[in-house]
């Protein structure tokens, strides 16, 4: 394969790709190739040879067949929000497929499922379903304006609805996947002749092979998700905690109830940023928001009184906070669930204005503003998915790591913030995020909202800061391995294959060889061999 790849005629490959999708949709300029070879964190050492933008599933299939016939590697870029080298090329001659033109949404309200093409974002899907009074169970991450449903299956996604319904994959009922040779495979009930893709679990769960695979096993062509009636009831509650342990304990104990639709906790630095952007300065409005979310007028007055005793400045004193949202058929049902949240959270902290979760309920999907910090810093998240039994130890280990690196971080202008979240009733996301002063990349120049970018502070190149971020990232990964963490968005960054038991590792490698014998599908993903 390698010999063929290096003797390929680039002109022959590009001409064939242009024949498949039309010359205007094959991008070969240096600026485009650099942008499509750069994610949130870094630029690939190997630029893609071309960017191809198919407009139909037939064209997508033709692109894969064209690359297969010439043994050209493929990476697929959806919303481009990866920070784990998810769509970055590692081999010469790699073709990047940009799925952003594949936007079809087919709703089968009678059978309660929806099928989308791989360029559809979570925000676009939510907008299409909302007028019908429908929703998917898990209905998107914060980055849903850019993040695609297909990306949420290749790399997993979590947030809205995850407290009740788990991660993105748990809303999936079927997929059409284009294999490395160009064949199209349908999973679940949709794999039958003339059958609808409404049910995932018919025979072996073939869809599971292509979920969380980082695109290593195939290209997602169509994704089907189950639907539910959109809940009309909503309630929210926000809390401040004197320390991290109190916040973590409250999050876990509340998560076990199985009543929270979504939640997130913020450490002191994250909390200050959130308050700057979203917290209302009107104390009457804050009190009214808490009163409205109470289960009765009497309970509402009690909650407002407690908030007043806690003080409006509670969250401004650099404490941890957590924010909970519930839903139900009616507001009364949602408020009843919030009452259960309050009964637990009140043992660990004090209630404050719930403007942050209320804001996100009304405006769930934000522009990709976090890719630059509030003072123009570069941004790079990392995370671990932990069992509840390991969370407090992981937190203590992380605090010790911060203490060890505090002076060097200050010297090289590197900061770490944390977001915390539970999903389902048994999993905890501990997500440290790096912010460091450094020069912007082509990714920031193209993705950050153009009207706002000129107002963002710029910083000089900071190679020592980047090096420290990489060093700290590896140390955090060591903590994750020691404490038994799993990961979403594996890409080529997290050590999936290296950390698997031998039988699991051998099976994954065998599946790769069977489905992609020439190693054309996102080589290096999941820690699989590049060559």
C-alpha positions in Angstrom: 0.0 0.0 0.0 2.7 2.5 1.0 4.5 2.1 -2.4 1.3 2.8 -4.3 0.6 5.8 -2.1 3.9 7.4 -2.7 3.7 6.8 -6.5 0.2 8.2 -6.8 -0.3 10.9 -9.4 -1.9 13.8 -7.4 -3.4 15.1 -10.6 -5.1 11.8 -11.3 -6.6 11.7 -7.8 -7.8 15.3 -7.9 -9.3 14.9 -11.3 -11.2 11.8 -10.2 -12.4 13.7 -7.1 -13.5 16.6 -9.2 -15.4 14.2 -11.4 -17.2 12.9 -8.3 -18.3 16.2 -6.7 -17.5 19.0 -9.2 -14.4 21.1 -9.4 -15.7 23.9 -7.1 -16.1 21.4 -4.3 -12.5 20.2 -4.3 -10.3 22.7 -2.4 -6.5 22.5 -3.0 -5.3 26.0 -2.0 -2.6 26.2 0.7 -4.8 28.3 3.0 -7.7 25.8 2.9 -5.4 22.9 3.3 -3.8 24.5 6.4 -7.2 25.3 7.9 -8.7 21.9 7.4 -5.5 20.4 8.9 -5.8 22.4 12.1 -8.1 21.7 15.0 -8.8 23.6 18.2 -5.4 22.7 19.7 -2.8 22.2 16.9 -2.0 22.0 13.2 -1.1 18.6 11.8 2.4 17.9 10.7 1.0 16.5 7.5 -1.4 18.7 5.5 -4.2 17.0 3.7 -3.7 16.9 -0.1 -7.2 18.2 -0.8 -10.5 19.0 0.9 -13.6 17.4 -0.8 -17.1 18.7 -0.1 -19.8 16.2 -1.4 -23.4 17.4 -1.6 -25.2 14.1 -1.6 -24.7 10.6 -0.1 -24.1 9.2 -3.6 -21.3 11.8 -4.0 -19.9 10.9 -0.6 -19.9 7.2 -1.5 -18.2 8.1 -4.8 -15.4 10.0 -3.0 -14.8 7.0 -0.7 -14.6 4.6 -3.7 -12.3 7.0 -5.5 -9.9 7.1 -2.6 -10.2 3.4 -2.1 -9.3 2.7 -5.7 -6.2 4.9 -5.4 -5.4 3.9 -1.8 -5.6 7.5 -0.6 -6.2 7.8 3.2 -9.4 9.6 4.3 -10.2 11.8 7.3 -13.7 13.2 7.8 -14.4 16.7 9.3 -17.9 17.5 10.6 -18.2 20.6 12.8 -14.5 20.9 13.3 -14.7 21.2 17.1 -12.2 18.4 17.7 -9.3 19.0 20.1 -7.9 15.5 20.0 -6.5 15.3 16.4 -9.8 13.7 15.4 -9.6 14.8 11.8 -5.9 15.7 11.4 -4.0 13.8 8.7 -0.9 11.7 9.7 -0.1 10.3 6.2 0.9 12.0 2.9 -1.8 12.1 0.3 -4.7 12.2 2.8 -8.0 13.5 1.5 -10.2 15.4 4.0 -13.9 15.0 3.5 -15.8 18.1 4.7 -19.4 16.9 5.4 -20.9 20.4 5.9 -23.0 20.3 2.7 -24.8 17.1 3.7 -27.8 18.6 5.5 -30.9 16.5 4.9 -33.2 15.9 7.8 -36.0 13.3 7.5 -38.5 13.2 10.3 -40.8 10.2 10.7 -43.1 11.5 13.5 -45.4 8.6 13.3 -42.7 6.0 13.8 -40.8 8.4 16.2 -37.4 8.5 14.7 -35.4 11.1 12.7 -32.7 10.5 10.1 -30.0 13.1 9.4 -27.0 13.3 7.0 -23.6 13.8 8.5 -23.4 17.6 8.1 -26.4 18.3 10.3 -25.6 20.1 13.5 -27.4 19.5 16.8 -28.7 23.0 16.7 -30.2 22.4 13.2 -31.8 19.2 14.3 -33.3 20.8 17.4 -34.7 23.7 15.2 -36.3 21.2 12.8 -37.9 19.2 15.6 -39.1 22.0 17.9 -42.1 23.1 15.8 -43.2 19.5 15.7 -43.1 19.3 19.5 -40.5 16.6 19.3 -36.9 16.1 20.5 -34.2 13.5 20.6 -33.5 12.3 24.2 -29.9 13.6 24.3 -30.2 16.7 22.2 -26.8 18.2 21.9 -23.6 19.5 23.5 -22.9 23.2 24.3 -21.1 23.4 20.9 -24.2 22.3 19.0 -24.1 25.2 16.7 -21.0 23.7 15.1 -20.9 20.1 16.4 -22.6 17.6 14.1 -24.8 14.6 15.0 -22.4 12.3 13.1 -19.5 13.7 15.1 -21.5 13.0 18.2 -21.6 9.3 17.1 -17.9 9.1 16.0 -16.6 10.7 19.1 -19.6 10.8 21.5 -21.3 13.9 22.9 -22.8 14.8 26.2 -24.9 17.5 27.9 -28.5 18.4 27.1 -30.7 15.5 28.3 -27.7 13.5 29.4 -28.7 13.4 33.0 -31.8 11.3 32.1 -30.8 9.7 28.8 -27.0 9.4 28.8 -24.6 10.2 26.0 -25.4 10.7 22.3 -24.9 7.0 21.4 -27.8 6.1 23.7 -30.3 8.0 21.5 -29.1 6.2 18.3 -31.3 3.6 16.6 -29.4 3.0 13.4 -26.8 4.2 10.9 -25.8 3.9 7.2 -22.0 3.6 7.1 -19.8 3.7 4.0 -17.0 1.1 4.5 -13.5 1.5 3.2 -14.2 -0.2 -0.1 -17.2 2.1 -0.8 -19.9 -0.3 0.2 -22.8 1.0 2.3 -23.8 -0.9 5.4 -27.1 -0.4 7.3 -27.4 -1.4 10.9 -30.3 -2.5 13.2 -33.8 -2.8 11.8 -32.8 -0.6 8.9 -30.5 -3.3 7.6 -33.5 -5.3 6.3 -35.0 -5.0 2.9 -37.6 -2.2 2.9 -37.4 -1.9 6.7 -37.5 1.4 8.7 -34.4 2.3 10.9 -36.5 2.7 14.0 -34.9 0.0 16.2 -31.3 -0.6 17.0 -31.2 -4.0 18.7 -32.0 -6.5 16.0 -29.4 -9.2 16.1 -25.8 -8.2 16.9 -25.5 -4.5 17.6 -23.6 -3.6 14.4 -24.2 0.1 15.1 -22.0 -0.2 18.2 -19.0 -1.0 16.0 -19.1 2.4 14.5 -20.0 4.5 17.6 -17.0 6.0 19.3 -14.7 4.7 16.5 -13.3 8.2 15.6 -14.0 7.3 12.0 -11.5 4.4 12.0 -14.1 1.8 10.8 -16.2 3.8 8.3 -17.8 7.0 7.2 -21.2 7.9 8.7 -23.6 8.6 5.9 -27.0 8.7 7.7 -27.8 8.6 11.4 -31.2 7.7 12.9 -32.2 8.7 16.4 -35.3 8.0 18.4 -37.7 10.8 19.3 -39.8 11.8 22.3 -42.5 14.4 22.9 -40.7 17.6 23.9 -41.2 18.2 27.6 -43.1 21.4 28.4 -42.1 21.6 32.0 -38.8 23.2 33.1 -37.2 24.2 36.4 -33.7 25.1 37.4 -31.6 25.6 40.6 -28.1 26.9 41.1 -25.9 26.5 44.2 -22.6 27.8 45.6 -20.3 25.5 47.6 -17.5 26.4 49.9 -15.0 23.9 48.4 -14.6 21.4 45.6 -15.4 18.3 47.7 -18.8 19.7 48.7 -19.6 20.4 45.1 -18.6 17.0 44.0 -20.5 15.2 46.7 -23.7 17.2 45.9 -23.4 16.5 42.1 -22.9 12.8 42.7 -25.7 12.4 45.3 -28.1 14.3 43.1 -27.0 12.4 40.0 -28.1 9.1 41.6 -31.7 10.3 41.8 -32.1 10.1 38.0 -34.3 13.3 37.9 -31.9 15.9 36.5 -32.0 16.5 32.8 -28.6 18.3 32.7 -26.2 19.6 35.2 -22.7 21.2 35.4 -20.4 22.4 38.1 -17.8 25.1 37.8 -14.6 25.7 39.7 -13.7 29.2 41.0 -12.1 30.4 37.8 -14.8 29.0 35.6 -17.4 30.4 37.9 -16.0 34.0 37.5 -16.1 33.7 33.7 -19.6 32.4 33.7 -20.8 35.2 36.0 -19.1 37.8 33.8 -21.0 36.5 30.8 -24.4 35.4 32.1 -25.3 36.2 35.7 -28.0 38.8 36.1 -27.1 41.9 38.1 -30.7 42.5 39.2 -31.4 41.0 42.6 -35.2 41.2 42.2 -34.9 39.3 38.9 -32.7 36.7 40.6 -35.2 36.3 43.5 -38.1 36.0 41.1 -36.4 33.2 39.1 -35.9 31.2 42.2 -39.5 31.8 43.3 -40.9 30.7 40.0 -39.0 27.4 40.1 -40.3 26.5 43.6 -43.0 23.8 43.9 -45.4 26.1 45.8 -45.7 29.8 46.8 -44.7 29.0 50.3 -41.7 27.0 49.2 -40.8 29.8 46.8 -40.7 32.4 49.7 -38.6 30.0 51.7 -36.1 29.6 48.9 -35.8 33.3 48.3 -35.3 33.9 52.0 -32.5 31.3 52.0 -30.9 32.9 49.0 -31.0 36.3 50.7 -29.3 34.8 53.8 -26.6 33.3 51.6 -26.0 36.7 50.0 -25.9 37.9 46.4 -22.1 37.8 46.4 -21.8 34.2 47.4 -20.6 33.1 44.0 -18.4 36.1 43.5 -16.2 34.9 46.4 -14.4 32.4 44.2 -16.3 29.3 45.3 -17.5 26.3 43.4 -20.9 26.2 41.9 -23.3 23.7 40.4 -26.4 24.2 38.1 -29.2 21.8 37.7 -32.1 21.7 35.2 -35.2 19.4 35.4 -38.0 18.8 32.9 -41.4 17.2 33.0 -44.8 17.0 31.3 -45.7 20.1 33.4 -43.8 22.8 35.3 -45.2 21.3 38.5 -43.5 18.0 37.7 -40.2 19.7 36.9 -40.5 21.8 40.2 -41.1 18.6 42.2 -37.8 17.2 40.8 -36.0 20.4 41.7 -37.3 20.1 45.2 -35.5 16.8 45.4 -32.3 18.5 44.2 -32.7 21.2 46.8 -33.1 18.7 49.6 -29.6 17.3 48.8 -27.8 20.4 47.6 -28.9 22.3 50.7 -26.8 20.0 52.9 -23.6 21.0 51.1 -24.1 24.6 49.9 -26.3 27.7 49.5 -28.8 28.4 46.8 -28.2 31.4 44.5 -29.8 32.9 41.4 -30.6 30.3 38.8 -30.0 32.6 35.8 -27.2 30.5 34.3 -29.1 27.3 33.7 -32.2 29.3 32.8 -30.2 31.2 30.2 -28.8 27.9 28.7 -32.3 26.4 28.5 -33.4 29.4 26.4 -30.1 29.6 24.4 -28.6 26.1 24.6 -26.1 26.3 21.7 -23.4 29.0 21.9 -21.0 30.2 19.2 -17.5 28.8 19.6 -16.5 31.7 21.8 -14.7 29.4 24.4 -12.0 28.6 21.8 -10.4 31.8 23.0 -10.5 32.7 26.7 -11.9 35.9 28.1 -8.5 37.6 27.7 -7.7 36.1 24.4 -6.0 33.0 25.8 -5.7 29.7 23.8 -8.1 27.0 24.9 -7.7 23.2 25.2 -10.0 20.9 27.2 -9.2 17.5 28.4 -11.3 15.1 30.5 -11.9 11.8 32.3 -15.1 9.9 32.7 -15.0 8.4 36.2 -17.0 6.1 38.4 -18.4 7.9 41.4 -16.1 5.8 43.7 -13.0 7.4 42.1 -14.1 11.1 41.9 -13.0 12.4 45.3 -9.5 10.7 44.9 -9.1 12.0 41.4 -10.0 15.5 42.6 -7.4 15.3 45.4 -4.8 14.1 43.0 -5.6 16.9 40.6 -5.3 19.5 43.4 -1.9 18.1 44.3 -0.8 18.3 40.7 -1.9 22.0 40.6 0.1 22.7 43.7 3.2 21.0 42.1 3.0 23.1 38.9 1.7 26.4 40.3 4.9 28.3 40.0 5.7 27.0 36.5 2.2 27.7 35.3 2.4 31.3 36.5 5.8 31.7 34.9 4.6 30.5 31.5 1.2 32.1 31.7 -0.8 28.8 31.8 -4.1 28.4 33.7 -6.3 25.4 34.4 -10.1 25.6 35.0 -12.5 22.8 35.5 -16.0 21.9 34.5 -17.8 19.0 36.3 -20.8 17.0 35.2 -22.7 13.8 36.0 -24.7 11.8 33.3 -27.1 8.9 33.6 -26.9 7.9 37.3 -23.4 6.5 37.4 -20.8 8.5 35.5 -18.9 11.6 36.3 -17.0 13.9 33.9 -14.1 15.7 35.4 -12.9 18.2 32.7 -9.9 20.4 33.2 -9.4 23.0 30.6 -6.2 24.8 29.7 -6.0 28.5 29.1 -2.7 30.0 28.1 -1.4 33.1 26.5 -0.3 32.3 22.9 -0.6 33.3 19.3 -3.9 32.6 17.5 -3.9 29.9 14.8 -5.7 29.8 11.4 -8.5 27.9 13.2 -9.2 30.9 15.5 -9.0 33.3 12.6 -11.7 31.4 10.6 -13.9 29.9 13.4 -14.2 32.7 16.0 -17.1 35.1 15.3 -15.6 37.6 12.8 -17.3 40.6 14.3 -15.9 39.9 17.7 -12.3 38.7 16.8 -10.8 42.2 16.4 -11.8 43.0 20.0 -10.1 39.9 21.5 -6.6 40.6 23.0 -3.8 39.0 21.0 -0.7 37.4 22.5 2.8 36.6 21.1 3.9 33.1 20.3 4.5 31.2 23.5 6.3 27.9 22.7 7.2 27.4 26.4 3.6 27.7 27.4 2.5 25.2 24.8 5.2 22.8 25.9 4.0 23.1 29.5 0.4 22.4 28.4 1.5 19.2 26.7 3.5 18.2 29.7 0.6 18.8 32.1 -1.8 17.1 29.7 0.3 13.9 29.9 0.4 14.2 33.7 -3.4 14.5 33.8 -3.7 11.5 31.6 -1.5 9.6 34.0 -4.0 10.5 36.8 -6.9 9.4 34.6 -5.3 6.0 34.0 -4.4 5.5 37.7 -8.0 6.3 38.7 -9.7 4.1 36.1 -11.1 6.9 33.8 -12.6 6.4 30.4 -12.7 9.0 27.7 -14.9 10.4 24.9 -13.6 12.1 21.8 -10.7 9.7 21.7 -9.4 10.8 18.3 -5.6 10.2 18.2 -4.9 11.7 21.5 -6.3 9.5 24.3 -4.5 6.2 24.8 -7.4 3.9 24.0 -5.7 0.9 22.4 -2.6 1.0 24.6 -4.7 0.8 27.7 -7.0 -2.1 26.6 -6.5 -5.7 27.8 -4.9 -8.0 25.3 -8.0 -9.8 24.1 -9.8 -6.4 23.6 -6.9 -4.9 21.8 -6.5 -7.9 19.5 -10.2 -7.8 18.6 -10.1 -4.1 17.7 -7.1 -4.6 15.5 -8.7 -7.5 13.8 -11.9 -5.5 13.2 -9.8 -2.7 11.6 -8.0 -5.2 9.3 -11.3 -6.7 8.3 -13.2 -3.5 7.6 -10.3 -1.4 6.4 -7.5 -3.8 5.2 -5.5 -1.0 3.6 -5.7 1.3 6.6 -7.3 4.2 4.7 -9.9 5.3 7.3 -8.4 7.9 9.6 -5.1 6.1 10.2 -3.9 6.4 13.7 -7.3 6.9 15.3 -8.0 5.1 18.5 -4.2 4.4 18.8 -4.4 2.0 15.9 -1.2 1.7 13.7 -0.6 4.5 11.3 0.9 2.1 8.7 
